[in-house]
């Protein structure tokens, strides 16, 4: 490939971009003042109300604001932040791999774009009722688990969320390390180059940890805005330059070779939509923005525009993969070129200047995701810090230490160079076992024969989903997970089926993987309701209360009362009620 950037130049790009984001985070934290110019540029986030109900000025230097950026983000900020935090460096690999594979092509690319955009659409609808149930002082869906169910489900959500976000961080650090290796002609398959790729991962992890430790979630939101605009501008320029380059010109007949509508692509699309949606429901980086939004209308508009932006970017990279394949199908089919590197094949004929632009874009993609994931992991325990009266200084200090504990093993795992898409599928399947048990909790009253889930029912539902995966593997006679390309044994035993190495075509291809992702959440959801019904029959109204009453904070117990909520939601118009409340508040403020 035509990349010849020196490692020194690559380091210069990396540290320049990361330093820029660090400066933005410092500005957002108010260390250089909070002048009108900084506010106008969007470097400072402020709560919706300048004063609280008692007429006191709302403080922005508290642990609560550091961890939640509560009621401070406009619709534009939410849209740009969701876009930037969702689109990591992995997007230059995953959608292009599907687009460049002629057996998957259009349907798989569209499916991946829909899958990536769908979490924001779902949050658009369930975010307001979830925020209403959980209360205005929440930080993430771990608080929903505590308020709606109890400590046991809160712990389950926290474990699932941290596991998924940890895998997300490992995949992101792996992707950006490999990209820098590729552009600098460093062989990432050679074990002697691990020190170089690991140094890239360490740099991204350290810089993002540093500036999120300084500025918290407000800093992440501010850097997300600038990262998103940077990505929009540079990707648009790359699109024009790459597609107008004489070496990348195509005829309609040549493109037809890559433009296919296949059954394999349809199965991959179904798998992706279910898998991504299940996993992203445990991405607390998304849920943090539900409470960071100024109000419900801003939150909904932000997620709507963010979803649309994500869809467009995923389609862009997928189509770039198709164009790359159409330019040189022979070499892809005999594996002289690899599908997942299709985007870089397309950019190879460009000058070194544009290769540096690619590094800038990829660094922005990686930083925006890693900083969001870091603050999101901290959100899983944030409410307990505040609830138990830990001083603000100690709450922020503990958060910083916690992030170091997470970052170190993430960097170590990224040095192992696991397949990025394979890592995501493991996390996706784990989350599929819990998504319906958790979010069926939005049912707060019995609907005919369908009970409002109990905590015990939800917990047993999660285990039913796990058993469904193990049974699936047993039925298929699955005893070990083997990398279909290298032949390496990844894991052995019944739990190895979670690696889903079912197809030699691609990690998410084939009917077996698709059926697994369809069956697992359905089984978990069914048994959540089934065990909840039995639980209520056996324990009566006690079943509707948390299992461990002594662990339920009094504030949350008062905030959520199942009977009271049922009475308030008789007409089922929770979202409309919230929107109406926000509209009335806005009218009062204007008056």
N, C-alpha and C positions, 0 to 999 in steps of 0.2 A: 504494500500500500504506500501511497505517496506522502507519508507523514515523516517529517524530519526535524521536529522541534527538539531542541536540546533540553536536558533535564533541568538545567539552570534557568532557562527561559520559562519552563513550565512552573517551577517553584515561584518565580517572580510573579507570574499571573495568579497563581493560587494565593500567595500571601497578600498581594495587592487587593484582590477581590474580597478576601476574608477580612482584611484590615478595614476596608470601606464599610462593610457591614458592622464591624465592631464600633466604628465611629458613630454610625447611625444609631446603634443601640445605646451608646453613651449619651448621645443627644436626647434620645427618647426618655432616658431616666432623669433628665433635668439637671445633669451635672454641669451643663453650660448655660443654665438659666432656662426660662420658659417664655422667652420673648415672643412677640406677635409674629415675627418672621418664621420662627421654628414651627409655630402652630399652623401658620398658613401653608407651609411646606409639608405639613402632615407628620412632622417629626415628634409631636407631642400628642399623646392621647389623654383626653379628659373625660370624666364621667358625664352622663347626660345632664344631670342636675348639678349646678354649682354649689347648692346648699342642700342639706338633708331636711327631713321632716321637722326637725327642731330648730331649723334656721342656721345650723352650723355649717361651715364650709367643708365640703367633702374632701377628705385627705387622699392624696395619691401616693403617699410614701409609706403606706401600711402594708403588712404582709398580705392582707386580703387583695389589695389592688395589684401587688407584685405577682401574686399567684393566679389571679382571675381576670384582671383588667376589666372589672365589672362595669357593665353599662356604659362603655366608652367608645365602642367601635361603630362607625357608620356602615351603611349598606355597602358602600364602595370598599371600605376596609375589609369587611367580611368576605366580599367576593374575591378581592385580590389575595387575601390571606389564605382562603380555602384553595384557590388555584395554586399559589406558590407552595403551600405545605403539602398538597396532594401530588404535585408533579415533581418527583425527585429525579436524580440522574438515571434511574432505572428506565425512564421513558425512552431513552435513546436506544435501549436494547429490546424491551419486551414487545411493544406494538410493531416495531420494525421487523422483528423476528416473525411475527404472524403475517405481516404484509408481504414479506419476501418469500414466504413459503407458498408455492402455487397450489398446494393441496388445502390451504386454509383461506388465504386471500380475503376477499371483500367481507364475507359474513363474519369471519373471526375478528377482523379489524373493527367493523361496526360494533360487534359484540363487546369488544374490549373498551371501546369508547363509551358505550352505554353503561357498561359495568363501572367504569371509573367515575362517570358523572352521576350515577344513580344514588350513591350515599347522600349527596347533598339534596337530591329530590326527596328522599325519604325523610331526612331531617326537616325539610321544609314543612312536611305534614305532621310528623310526630314530635318535632322539637317543642312547639308551643305547649301541648298537653303535658309533655314530660317535664318541661320547665315549671308548669303550674303545679304539678304533683309534688315535685321535689322542693320547690321554693326558690326564692330569689337569692339565697345565700349559698347555693350549691356551687360546685366546681366542675363536676363531671358525672357520668352515669354511675360511678361507684356510689355517689350520694343518692341517686335514684334507687339503686339496689338496697341501700340502707333504709331509706324512707318507706319505700313500697313493700319491701319484704323483711329485711333484717340484716344482722351482721353476717350471717352465713353466705347469703347471696352477694352482699357487698364484697366479701372476700373472694368469692368466685369471679365476680366481674373484674376485680383488681388483678387477680392472677392472670385471667385471660387477656386483659388489656395490656399488662406489662409484658407478657409473653409475646403478643402480637407486635407491640411497638418495639420491643427489643429486636425481634427478627427483622422488622422494617428498618431499624437503624443498621443492623449488620448488613442487610442487602444494599442499603444506600452507600455505606462506607466501602463495601466490596465493589459496587458499580463505579464510584468515582475513582477508586484506586486503579481499576482496570482501564478506565478511560484515559487516565494520565499515562499509564503504561503503554497503551496502544498508540497514542499521539506522539509519544517520545520513542517509539520503536523499541520498547522494552518488552521482552517476551514474558507475558504473565503466566505462561505454562511452565516456566523454568523456576525451580525452587530457589535459585541463586538471586532472583530479583525480588524476593519477598521483602527485603529491607526497604527497597524503594517504594513499593506499593503500600507497605505498612506505614511509611513516613507520611504518605498522602492522607491515609485514614486518620492517623494521629493528629495531623494538622487541622483537618476539618473538625474532628471531635473536640480538640482543645479550644480552638477559636470560638466555635458555637457554644461550648460550655461556658467559656469566659464571658461572652457578651450576654447570654441568657442569665448567668449568675448576677450580672450587674443590673440588668434591666427587667428580668422576668418576662412574663407573658406580654406586657405592653411593648417591650423591646422586640419580641418575636413578631408581633403584629406589625410594627412599624417597618422592620427590615423586610417582612413579607411583601409589603406594598411596593417597596423599591425593587425588590428582587423580581416581583411579578412584571412590573413595567420594563425592567431590563430584559427579561426573557421575551416579552412580547415584541419589543423593538428588534432585538438581535435575531430572534427566530424568523421574523418577517424578512429581515435583510438576507439571512441565510437562504430562505426560500427563493427569493429573487435571484440571488447570485448562483445558487446551485442549479436552478432550473433554466437559467439563461446561458449557462456554460456550454459551449459547443460539444464537449465530451459527454454531456448528459442529455442530448437531444434524442427524442424518440419519435417513431412513427406510430400511427394508430394500431397498425398490425403488430408492431413489436410490443406495445403495451398490452395487447390482447393476450399475450403469452402469460402475463402475470395476473391478469384480471379474470378471476374465476369465482364462481358461486358453487360451493361444494357442500356435501353432507358433513364431511369432516370439519369444515369451518363452522357449520351450524352447531355441531356438538361442542366444539371448543367455545363458541359464543355462549351457549347455555351454561357451561361449566364456569366460565369467567364471570358472568352476571351474578350467579348464585354465590360463588366463592368470594368475589370482591365485596359484595353487599354484606355477606355474613361477617367478614373480617373487619370491614370499615365501621361497623356498628360498635366495635370495641376500640376504635382509634380515638382516643380522648382528645387528640389535637382538633378533631372536628367538633366534638361536643363542647370543648372549652369555649368555642366561638358562640355557642348558644347563649351563654351567660355573659360573654364579653360584649355582645351586641347591645347597642343603646336601648333597643326595644324590640318587640316581636316583629313589627313590620320591617325594620332594618335587617333583622336576622333573616327573614324569609326572602326579601329582595336580594340580599347578599348571597345566600345559598343558591338562589335561582340563577343569578348571573355567573357565579362561580362554577356551577354545574355546566352551563353552556360553554364557558371558556375551556374547561377541562375536556369536554367532548371534542371541541375543535382541535385542541393540541394533540389529543390521542389520534384523531383522524389524520392529522398532518404527518405524524411520524409513521403511521401505518402505510399511508400512501407513498411516503418516501421509500419505505422498504419495497413496495411493489415496483416503483420506478427503478430502484437499484437492481432488482432481479431481472426486470425486462431488458436492461442494458447488457447483461452478461449472464443469461440463463445457464449456459453450458457449464461455467465454472462453479455455479451454485449447486447444480445437480450432481457434479462429481466431487463436491466438497473441497474444491480449491478455495472457495469463499464460503463463509458461514452466514446463515440467515440473520443471526443476532447482531452481526457487524454491518448489516446492509446500509445503515445510515452513514457510517464512516466510509464505506466504499463509494457512496455517492459524492461525498465531500473531498475525497482523495485528490481529484484533479485540480482543486482550487489552490490558490497560492498560500504561502505560510501565514500570511496575515489572517486569512479566514480560518485557518486551523487554530490560531490563537483565540479568535472569536468563539470558536466551538468550546475551547477550554473555559472561557469566561462564562458562557451559557451553562455548561455542565457544573461548574463550581457554584453558580447561583442556584441551580436546581438542587444540588446536594445540600448546600447550607440551609436553604429554606425548609427542606424536609427535616434535616437532623435537628435544627434548633426547635422546630415545632414539636417533634417527638420528645425531645428532652423536657420541655416545659410540660408536655402532656403526661409524661410518666410521673412527674412531681405532683400533678393534679390528683392522682389516685389516692394520695394520703393528705392532701392539702386541708380538707375540711376538718380532719381530726386534729391537725395542728392548731387551727383556729378555735375549734370547739373546746379543747381542753385548756385553753388559755395560755398556750406557749407564747412567750414574748415574741414580738415581731422579729427582733434581731436573731433570736434562736431559730424561729421558723424558717427564715430565709437561709440561715447557715445550714440547717439540717437538709434543706432542699438541695443546696449546692453539694453537700457531701454525698447525698443520695445519687445525684447525677454522676459523680465521679465513680461511684460503685457500679453504675450501669454502663458507663462509657468504657471502662477498662476491659471487661470481658467482650464487649461489642467489637472493639478494635482487634482483640486477639482472635475472635471468630472470623472477622473479615479477612484476616491474613490467611485463613484456610482456603479462601477462594471458592466457596460453595457456589453452585449455580443459583443465580438470583431468583429466577422464576420458580425453581424447585423449593427454595426457602419460603417464598410467599405461599406456595400451595400447602406446605406443612402447617403454617400458621392459619391459613384460611380454613382448613379442615378442622383444626382444633376449635376455632371460633364458631364453626357451623354447628358444633354440638351444643352450643349455649345460646345462640342468638334468639331462638323462639322462647325457650324457658325464661330468659330475662325480659324480653320486650312484650311478651304476652301479659306482663305485669301492667301494661297500659289498660288492660281490661280490669276495671275496678268494681264491677258488680256482675253477678251471675246473669247470663243471657240464656234463658231457658235451661237446657240441660248442660250448657257450658259454664263451668264455674270460673269465678275470678281466681286465678292461680294463687296457691298458698306458697309459703317459703319452702316447706318440705317438698311440695309437689314440683316446684321449679328445680330444686336441688337434685331430686331423683330424675327429673327430665334431662338434666345435663348428663348425668351418668348413663341414662338410656341412649343418648346420642353417642357417647363414647363406646358403649357396648355395640351399637349399630355398626360403627367403623370396624371394630375388632371382628364381629361376626362376618361382615363383608369380606374382610381379609381371609378369614378361615374358610369361607365358602369357596373363595377363589384359589385356595391352597397356597396362599402367600406366606412365605417363611423368611424372606430376606429382601431388602431394598437394594437394588443394584443400579448404578449409574449406567443407562443404556448406551452411552457414548464411550466412556472409559472402561466400563466393566468393573469399576470399583464397588465393593460392598459397603454401603452406607450404614446399614443397620440390619439386625437380625431379630427373629422372634415375632410374636403377634403384633407388637407395637410398631414394627417396621412398616406396616401398611400405611401409616400416616404420611410416609414419604411419597406415596402414589406414583411409584415408578412403573406404571401400567403400560406405557406406550413408548416405542422407540422413535415415533414421529416427533413428538414434543411433550413437554411435561404435563400439559393439560389436555392432551388430545385423547380421543377414543371414547367409546360408549361406557366403558367400565368406570372411568373417572367421573364422567357426567352423572351416571346413575348413583354413584357414591355421594356426590354433592346434592343430588335431589333427595335421596332417601334419608341421609343423616339429619338434617334440620327437621324434616317432617316427622321422623320417629321421635326426636327430642321434644317437639311441640306437642305431639299426640300424647305422649306419656306424661308430660307436664300437666295437661288437663286431666288425664286419667288418674294419676296419683293425687292430684289436688281434690278430685271428686271423692276418692276413697278417704283422704285425710279429713275432709269436712264431715263425711259420714261417721268416721270413727271418733274424732275429737271435737266435733261441733264447732261453735264459734271460736274456740281457742285456736283452731287450726288457722284462722285468718290473722292471728297475731304472730309476731316474730318468735322463732323457736327459743332464742335466748333473750328473755325479757330484760335480764339484768344488764345486757350489753347494748340495749337500745337507748340512745340519748333522749332525755326528756323533751328537748326542743323539737327533735324530729317526730317523736311520738305525737306531739301536739299539732305539728304541721300537717300530718297525714292521718286522717281518720276515714277508714273505708266506708262506713255508713254515711258520714257527712258528705264525702265526695260523691257517693252514689246519688244522694239527694240533689246535689248541685248540678249533676250531669244527666238529669232525667231525659233531656232532649238530645243528648249526645253531641251538642254543639260546643265542645270545649274550645276548639280553635277559634271559632267565631266569637265566643265570649271574650277570649284573650285579646283578639284583634279589636273588639269593641271597647274593651277597657283601655287599651293603648290609645285608641282614637279619642276617647273621652278625656284622657289625660292630656293629650296634645291640645285639645280644644280649651281645656282649663288653663293650660300654660299660655296659650295665645291670649285668652281673655285676661 
